[in-house]
């Protein structure tokens, strides 16, 4: 039995604990409450202006739905908020978050959420396992500022992530972030499909490819073309841009790069360490980075994973369209083009021109030689199967723009093409540079294109190219 003194000490301790718990609850209840504004990529909720913590209520729904992965390709996405990536969540250091996870009744799978911003078992996953048609609630305090990934952590975890269940939560520091002109949400991820890249129809998940870490698609913001053309993010010359960059994985590390820009500041892995004047930054699977830069000149800046075949062959390509006044000091554009004679001017005295490689004797040879020219000069943009890259480079297979006037393609190769064009009902607005090929090679490659990918045939001759080149 305890002595009287021991009983008194124990009673005081319990009373103190009860008082502390009551005070904590009273303090928490006294916080002002607000409903979190959730946004869809590439949009970001506005910066937090309040100077005090709040009780922030987050309502997030898990939904399983069929959506577009690429042109003609559908996929059954598992999602947070009905979108991939999931909604962007923005809170402040010191906030107490009341989190409601709602699993739509049409879901076939239970889901939960692991927020890397949470200090607690499973990042919230152990408290949020939610069956279809049910709702779960838990709370946490935003202790550490930074940019954090969230994702589903229901078994099999990799499959839930691979199907689209990831997003970002920003915990702003108490003092806030420095003001910028534009903020955007960019998240990279990969998809593993039964069919290869571009194979049309509803594609199921392929576990074997996922295990071998060989994705068919690597994309920004959930699908091929989600950030190109009309979906490109925008800015004006002179503006400061902040990108909140996440990598949902589930497997690959991203080499994030904006072609033609240098990151003034990179918040490494979304934390407090800041690097300056960075060209490309690594973003690990399940990690993030905050990149900031000022746009100095107008134009279209291409956003890529610089593991570059992912960009031009698997979909990891976006665009930043900048408008405003030119600045020829910062960037002049092409100022001059001339013949390059590394051996000196004496080479001009040689009367006989260099021999033309492989002159086609007939249409069949022209197609064969044209395939080689296509692989060397055209396939990176228009792809080996002629399907192009959605929103960036138009298809050559089944292209009404090409097939309705084959000779127009000669003009495009000779002179280049810029501005909007409509190909098979889809508008493209980019730049096709002039191609420095001989008349023979131009005739060969165009004949190859006309006779490939179920196009309707035909032949372009060397004489036709020569006539166009001379202006006749």
C-alpha positions in Angstrom: 0.0 0.0 0.0 1.1 3.6 -0.7 1.8 5.9 2.2 -0.2 9.0 2.7 2.7 11.1 1.3 2.9 9.0 -1.8 -0.8 9.3 -2.4 -0.6 13.1 -2.1 2.3 13.3 -4.6 0.4 11.0 -7.0 -2.7 13.1 -6.7 -0.9 16.3 -7.4 0.8 14.8 -10.4 -2.5 13.6 -11.9 -4.1 16.9 -11.2 -1.3 18.7 -12.9 -1.5 16.4 -15.9 -5.2 16.9 -16.2 -4.8 20.6 -15.9 -2.1 20.6 -18.7 -4.3 18.5 -20.9 -7.3 20.7 -20.3 -5.2 23.8 -21.1 -3.8 22.3 -24.3 -7.3 21.4 -25.5 -8.6 24.8 -24.5 -5.7 26.5 -26.4 -6.4 24.3 -29.4 -10.1 25.0 -29.3 -9.3 28.8 -29.1 -7.5 28.7 -32.5 -9.5 30.4 -35.3 -10.8 27.8 -37.7 -10.6 27.9 -41.5 -11.4 25.5 -44.3 -8.3 24.7 -46.5 -8.5 26.0 -50.1 -7.4 23.0 -52.3 -6.3 23.6 -55.9 -5.7 21.6 -59.0 -2.3 21.5 -60.7 -0.7 23.7 -61.9 -2.5 26.2 -59.7 -1.5 26.9 -56.1 -3.5 28.4 -53.2 -2.6 32.0 -52.4 0.1 32.7 -49.9 -1.0 32.7 -46.2 -1.1 36.3 -44.8 -2.2 35.6 -41.3 0.5 36.0 -38.6 -0.9 33.4 -36.2 -1.6 29.6 -36.2 -5.1 28.3 -37.0 -7.1 25.1 -37.0 -7.2 24.2 -40.6 -9.8 21.7 -41.8 -8.8 19.7 -44.8 -11.5 17.7 -46.7 -9.9 15.4 -49.3 -11.8 12.7 -51.3 -10.3 9.6 -52.9 -11.8 8.7 -56.2 -11.2 6.0 -58.8 -12.0 7.2 -62.3 -11.1 6.6 -65.9 -9.2 9.5 -67.5 -6.8 10.5 -70.3 -3.2 9.4 -70.1 -2.3 10.4 -73.6 -4.2 11.1 -76.9 -6.3 8.0 -77.5 -5.0 6.3 -74.3 -7.1 6.0 -71.1 -6.2 4.7 -67.7 -8.1 4.0 -64.5 -6.6 6.5 -62.1 -6.8 6.2 -58.3 -6.8 9.8 -57.1 -6.9 12.3 -54.3 -9.6 14.9 -55.2 -10.4 13.3 -58.5 -7.3 14.7 -60.1 -3.7 13.5 -60.7 -1.6 14.8 -59.0 -3.9 15.3 -56.0 -5.0 18.7 -54.7 -2.3 21.1 -53.5 -2.6 21.8 -49.7 -1.2 25.0 -48.1 -0.9 25.5 -44.4 1.4 27.5 -42.0 4.0 26.3 -39.5 2.2 25.9 -36.2 -1.2 25.2 -37.7 -3.2 22.3 -36.3 -4.8 20.4 -39.2 -8.0 18.5 -38.8 -7.9 16.1 -41.7 -11.0 14.3 -43.2 -10.3 11.6 -45.7 -13.4 10.5 -47.6 -13.4 7.5 -49.8 -16.1 7.8 -52.6 -18.7 5.0 -52.5 -17.9 4.0 -56.1 -14.3 3.1 -55.1 -13.4 -0.5 -55.3 -10.4 -0.2 -53.0 -9.8 1.1 -49.4 -7.4 4.0 -49.3 -5.5 6.1 -46.7 -3.0 8.9 -46.7 0.6 9.3 -45.7 1.6 13.0 -45.5 5.3 13.5 -45.2 4.6 16.7 -43.3 3.1 14.6 -40.4 5.1 13.7 -37.3 3.4 10.5 -36.2 3.0 6.8 -37.1 2.7 6.3 -40.9 2.4 10.0 -41.5 -1.3 9.6 -40.8 -1.7 6.3 -42.7 -2.4 4.3 -39.6 -5.3 6.7 -38.7 -6.8 7.1 -42.1 -7.4 3.7 -43.5 -10.8 4.2 -45.1 -13.2 1.7 -46.8 -15.3 2.8 -49.9 -18.2 4.9 -48.8 -16.6 5.8 -45.5 -14.8 8.8 -43.9 -11.9 9.0 -41.5 -10.6 11.9 -39.4 -7.3 12.6 -37.6 -5.4 15.6 -36.6 -1.8 16.7 -36.6 0.3 19.8 -36.0 2.5 21.3 -38.8 5.7 21.4 -36.9 8.3 21.6 -39.7 8.1 24.1 -42.5 8.8 22.8 -46.0 7.3 21.3 -49.1 6.2 17.7 -48.6 4.8 14.8 -50.7 1.7 13.0 -49.6 0.5 9.6 -51.0 -1.6 6.6 -50.4 0.0 3.9 -48.3 -2.5 1.1 -48.5 -1.0 -2.2 -49.6 0.2 -2.8 -52.2 1.6 0.7 -51.6 3.5 0.8 -54.9 0.4 0.1 -56.9 -1.7 2.8 -55.2 1.1 5.3 -55.9 1.6 4.1 -59.5 -2.1 4.6 -60.2 -1.9 8.3 -59.3 -2.3 8.7 -55.6 0.1 11.5 -54.6 0.2 15.2 -54.2 2.0 18.1 -52.3 1.4 19.9 -49.0 3.3 23.1 -48.3 3.9 24.1 -44.7 4.9 27.8 -45.0 7.4 29.1 -42.4 6.0 31.3 -39.7 7.5 34.4 -41.4 6.1 33.3 -44.8 7.9 33.0 -48.1 9.3 35.9 -50.0 6.8 37.3 -52.4 6.9 36.3 -56.1 4.8 37.1 -59.1 3.6 33.6 -60.1 3.5 30.3 -58.3 2.8 26.9 -60.0 2.5 23.3 -59.0 4.4 20.7 -61.0 4.6 17.0 -60.2 6.4 14.3 -62.0 5.4 10.6 -61.9 5.5 7.5 -64.1 2.9 5.0 -65.3 3.3 1.4 -66.2 0.8 0.1 -68.7 0.1 -3.2 -70.4 0.5 -1.6 -73.8 3.5 0.4 -74.9 3.7 4.1 -75.2 0.9 5.5 -77.3 -0.9 2.2 -77.6 -4.6 3.3 -77.7 -7.5 2.1 -75.6 -8.0 1.7 -71.9 -4.7 0.5 -70.5 -4.4 -1.6 -67.3 -1.6 -1.4 -64.8 1.4 -3.7 -65.4 3.0 -4.9 -62.2 5.9 -6.6 -63.9 7.0 -3.4 -65.6 6.6 -1.6 -62.2 8.8 -4.1 -60.4 11.4 -3.8 -63.1 11.1 0.0 -63.0 10.6 0.4 -66.7 7.7 2.8 -67.2 5.9 3.4 -70.5 5.1 7.0 -69.5 6.9 9.6 -67.4 4.8 12.7 -67.2 4.2 16.1 -65.5 0.8 16.6 -63.8 -0.7 13.3 -64.6 -0.7 12.9 -68.4 1.2 13.5 -71.6 0.6 17.1 -72.7 -0.8 18.3 -69.4 1.5 21.3 -69.5 1.9 22.1 -73.2 0.1 24.3 -75.7 -3.0 25.8 -74.2 -2.2 24.1 -70.9 1.3 25.7 -70.6 2.0 27.8 -67.5 2.5 31.5 -68.3 4.4 34.5 -67.2 5.4 38.0 -68.3 9.0 39.3 -68.8 10.4 40.6 -65.6 8.3 38.4 -63.3 9.7 36.1 -60.6 8.4 32.6 -60.8 8.3 29.9 -58.1 7.7 26.3 -59.0 6.6 23.8 -56.3 8.1 20.6 -57.8 7.2 17.1 -56.5 8.0 13.6 -57.6 5.4 11.0 -56.9 7.6 8.3 -58.4 6.9 5.5 -57.5 10.4 4.6 -58.7 12.4 7.2 -60.7 14.5 10.1 -59.6 13.8 13.3 -61.6 16.5 15.6 -63.1 14.3 18.7 -63.2 15.3 21.4 -65.7 13.9 24.3 -67.5 15.6 24.8 -70.9 16.8 28.3 -71.3 16.5 29.3 -67.6 18.8 29.1 -64.5 17.3 28.6 -61.1 18.2 31.6 -58.9 17.2 29.7 -55.8 16.6 26.0 -55.2 15.2 24.9 -51.8 16.9 21.5 -51.8 14.5 18.6 -51.2 11.8 21.2 -50.3 13.6 22.1 -47.1 15.6 25.0 -45.6 18.8 24.6 -47.5 19.0 27.0 -50.5 21.3 26.6 -53.4 21.8 29.4 -56.0 22.4 29.5 -59.7 21.4 25.9 -60.4 20.9 24.4 -63.9 19.3 21.1 -63.0 18.1 19.8 -59.6 17.5 16.2 -58.5 14.1 15.5 -57.0 13.9 12.0 -55.4 10.9 9.8 -55.6 8.7 10.8 -52.8 10.5 14.1 -52.5 10.3 17.7 -53.7 12.1 20.9 -54.5 11.1 24.6 -54.6 12.8 26.4 -57.6 12.7 30.2 -58.2 13.8 32.2 -61.1 13.2 35.5 -62.9 12.2 35.4 -66.6 14.2 38.0 -68.6 13.1 37.4 -72.2 10.0 36.2 -74.0 9.5 32.8 -75.6 8.5 29.3 -74.9 10.7 27.6 -72.3 10.6 23.8 -72.3 10.3 22.1 -68.9 11.9 18.6 -68.9 13.2 15.7 -66.9 16.8 15.9 -68.2 17.0 12.2 -68.2 16.1 13.3 -71.7 14.5 10.3 -73.4 11.8 10.6 -70.8 11.0 14.1 -72.0 10.9 13.5 -75.8 9.8 9.8 -75.8 7.8 9.2 -72.7 6.0 12.5 -72.0 8.0 14.4 -69.3 7.7 17.7 -71.1 6.0 20.9 -70.2 6.0 24.5 -71.4 6.4 28.0 -69.8 5.1 30.6 -72.2 6.6 34.1 -71.4 5.3 37.2 -73.1 6.7 40.7 -73.2 9.4 42.9 -74.7 12.5 41.4 -76.3 15.9 42.1 -74.7 18.6 41.6 -77.3 21.4 42.1 -74.7 20.2 39.2 -72.6 19.4 37.1 -75.7 19.7 38.2 -79.3 18.2 35.3 -81.2 20.0 34.3 -84.4 22.0 37.2 -85.7 23.7 35.7 -88.7 23.9 32.5 -90.7 26.8 31.8 -93.2 28.6 29.0 -94.8 31.2 27.4 -92.5 34.4 26.5 -94.3 36.8 25.0 -91.6 39.5 24.3 -94.3 39.5 27.9 -95.4 38.3 29.7 -98.5 40.4 27.5 -100.9 37.7 24.8 -100.8 35.5 27.1 -102.9 37.8 26.6 -105.9 36.9 22.9 -106.1 34.6 22.6 -109.1 33.0 19.3 -108.5 30.5 19.1 -105.7 30.8 16.4 -103.1 29.2 13.2 -104.2 25.6 12.6 -103.1 25.3 9.6 -100.9 22.9 6.8 -102.2 20.9 8.3 -105.1 17.6 6.4 -105.3 17.0 4.5 -108.5 13.2 4.0 -107.9 10.5 4.7 -105.4 11.3 1.6 -103.3 14.9 2.7 -102.8 13.7 6.3 -102.1 11.5 4.9 -99.2 14.4 2.8 -97.9 16.9 5.7 -98.0 14.3 8.0 -96.5 13.8 5.9 -93.5 17.5 6.4 -92.6 17.1 10.2 -93.0 14.0 10.1 -90.8 15.6 8.2 -88.0 18.6 10.6 -88.0 16.6 13.9 -88.2 12.9 13.5 -87.4 12.2 10.6 -85.1 13.2 12.4 -81.8 10.3 14.9 -82.3 7.8 13.0 -84.5 8.6 9.6 -83.0 9.5 6.3 -84.7 5.8 5.5 -85.3 5.0 9.0 -86.6 2.6 9.7 -83.8 4.4 12.9 -82.6 4.2 14.2 -79.1 0.9 15.4 -77.8 0.7 19.2 -77.6 4.3 19.7 -78.8 5.0 18.0 -82.2 2.2 17.0 -84.6 1.8 13.5 -85.9 2.9 12.6 -89.4 0.8 9.4 -89.5 -2.7 10.2 -90.8 -1.9 14.0 -90.9 -4.5 15.8 -93.0 -2.1 18.8 -93.0 0.5 16.7 -94.8 -1.6 14.4 -96.9 -3.9 17.1 -98.3 -0.9 18.9 -99.9 2.3 16.7 -99.9 4.3 19.4 -101.6 3.6 21.8 -98.8 5.9 19.6 -96.7 8.8 20.6 -99.0 8.2 24.2 -98.0 8.2 23.3 -94.4 11.6 21.5 -94.7 13.1 24.2 -96.7 11.9 27.3 -94.8 10.7 26.0 -91.4 7.3 26.7 -89.9 6.1 28.7 -86.9 2.8 29.8 -85.5 -0.4 27.8 -85.1 -1.3 25.0 -87.5 -4.2 22.5 -87.2 -3.4 18.9 -87.7 -6.2 16.3 -87.7 -8.4 18.7 -85.7 -5.7 19.5 -83.1 -4.0 22.9 -82.9 -0.2 23.0 -82.5 1.7 26.2 -81.9 5.4 25.7 -82.0 8.5 26.1 -84.2 9.8 23.7 -86.8 13.3 24.9 -87.9 14.4 24.7 -91.5 16.2 21.4 -92.2 19.6 21.5 -94.0 19.3 18.5 -96.2 20.1 17.9 -99.9 17.3 17.8 -102.4 17.8 14.0 -102.7 17.5 13.5 -98.9 14.5 15.7 -98.7 12.8 13.8 -101.5 13.6 10.5 -99.8 12.4 11.4 -96.3 9.1 12.9 -97.6 8.5 9.8 -99.8 9.2 7.6 -96.8 6.7 9.6 -94.6 4.0 9.5 -97.4 4.3 5.7 -97.5 4.4 4.9 -93.8 2.0 4.5 -90.9 -1.0 3.8 -93.2 -0.5 7.1 -95.1 -1.9 7.1 -98.6 1.3 6.8 -100.6 2.9 8.9 -103.3 6.3 10.1 -104.2 8.3 13.4 -103.9 11.0 13.7 -106.5 14.4 15.4 -106.3 13.2 17.6 -109.2 10.2 18.8 -107.2 12.4 19.7 -104.2 14.8 21.6 -106.5 12.0 23.5 -108.1 10.7 24.6 -104.7 14.2 25.6 -103.6 14.7 27.7 -106.7 11.3 29.3 -106.2 9.7 27.9 -109.4 
